[in-house]
Structures are given as C-alpha cells and as structure tokens.
Amino acid sequence: MREVAVNFNPFLKPWLAPQPNNVAGKGVIEKPGEAENFIWQTRKAEPTQYENDFGDALEKVFEAGAVELQEVVDGLNGLGFRTPEGNAWSAERLAAEFRLLAE
C-alpha cells in the first residue's frame, strides 16, 4: 500500500463547543481511540503562499516588539507587507484577517 503525505486533515470535522457531560469520552471533538492522529490535525487545507508569507511577516513584527494591534498594523505596513487585496493594513482589516484565518 502506498502512503500519501498530506499537510492537513481532509477528515477534520467542524468544531462544536463541548457540552458539559459527566460521561467519560463525551464532550470531545473526537471519541478517544477512534480517530487517527494526523500531524496537521487542525488544518482544513495546506497554507497558501500568502498565509506563509503573512506568518513570516508577523514573526518579524513580533520580534521587533509589537504587542498591541496598532503596533502590529504599523509593523506590517512598515515592512511593506500588504493585505491580500494589495492595500495597507488597518486595525479593522487585520482583525478581520485574523478572524478569517482562525476559521
């Protein structure tokens, strides 16, 4: 049998908030012992080149000392790293991008 390497979990189920339950094994995303543990278990798909570049840019901004959202915005704009649409970042646009990528 030929193994195929993947960098995301094609079988990832939609996340539902666990409901309190006193029964062992209940209230978890997968039933213990019944799900294969993929390396990239929480990814819906492989990151795009833009997402990888965005992560690299964020690392530089945080390494430079950014802590607040506006500092991150200023850092990204200072690096010349633009939104997917090619515009300069604003606090609102960066927050929206974080929400989108967190889905």
C-alpha positions in Angstrom: 0.0 0.0 0.0 1.4 3.4 -1.0 1.2 6.2 1.6 0.4 9.7 0.6 1.8 12.5 2.7 -0.7 15.4 3.5 -0.1 18.6 5.4 -3.7 19.0 6.5 -6.5 16.8 7.8 -9.0 16.2 5.0 -11.3 14.4 7.5 -11.4 17.3 10.0 -14.9 17.6 11.4 -16.5 21.0 12.1 -15.7 22.2 15.6 -18.6 22.3 18.1 -18.2 23.6 21.6 -18.2 20.8 24.1 -21.3 20.5 26.2 -20.7 19.6 29.9 -21.1 15.9 30.5 -20.0 13.6 33.2 -19.7 10.6 30.9 -16.1 9.7 30.1 -15.2 10.4 26.5 -18.2 12.8 25.9 -17.8 16.4 25.1 -14.6 16.0 23.0 -14.1 16.7 19.3 -13.4 13.1 18.5 -14.0 9.9 20.6 -10.8 8.8 22.2 -9.2 6.0 20.4 -11.5 6.2 17.4 -9.7 8.9 15.3 -6.4 8.7 13.5 -4.0 11.3 14.8 -2.8 13.3 11.8 0.3 15.5 12.1 -1.7 18.6 10.9 -4.9 17.6 12.6 -6.5 21.1 12.8 -5.9 22.3 9.2 -8.7 22.3 6.7 -6.1 22.8 3.9 -2.4 23.4 3.4 -1.5 27.1 3.9 -1.2 29.2 0.8 1.9 31.0 -0.1 0.3 34.3 1.1 -0.5 32.7 4.5 3.1 31.5 4.9 4.4 35.0 4.0 1.9 36.6 6.4 3.2 34.3 9.2 6.8 35.3 8.4 5.9 39.0 8.4 4.1 38.6 11.7 7.1 36.9 13.2 9.3 39.9 12.2 6.8 42.3 13.7 6.5 40.5 17.0 10.3 40.0 17.2 10.6 43.8 16.8 8.5 44.2 19.9 4.9 44.8 18.7 2.3 43.9 21.4 -0.8 46.0 20.6 -2.9 45.6 17.4 -2.0 49.0 16.1 1.7 48.2 16.6 1.3 45.1 14.5 -0.5 47.1 11.8 2.3 49.7 11.8 4.9 46.9 11.7 3.2 45.1 8.7 2.9 48.4 6.9 6.5 49.3 7.7 7.7 46.0 6.2 5.6 46.8 3.1 3.5 43.6 3.6 0.1 44.3 2.2 -3.4 42.8 2.5 -4.5 40.1 0.1 -6.1 42.9 -1.9 -2.8 44.9 -2.0 -3.8 47.6 0.4 -2.1 48.9 3.5 -3.3 47.4 6.8 -5.7 49.0 9.2 -6.6 47.6 12.7 -10.1 46.6 11.4 -8.7 44.8 8.3 -6.1 43.0 10.4 -8.7 41.8 12.9 -10.9 40.6 10.1 -7.9 38.7 8.6 -7.2 37.0 11.9 -10.9 36.0 12.2 -10.9 34.6 8.7 -7.7 32.6 9.2 -9.0 31.3 12.6 -12.0 29.5 11.0 
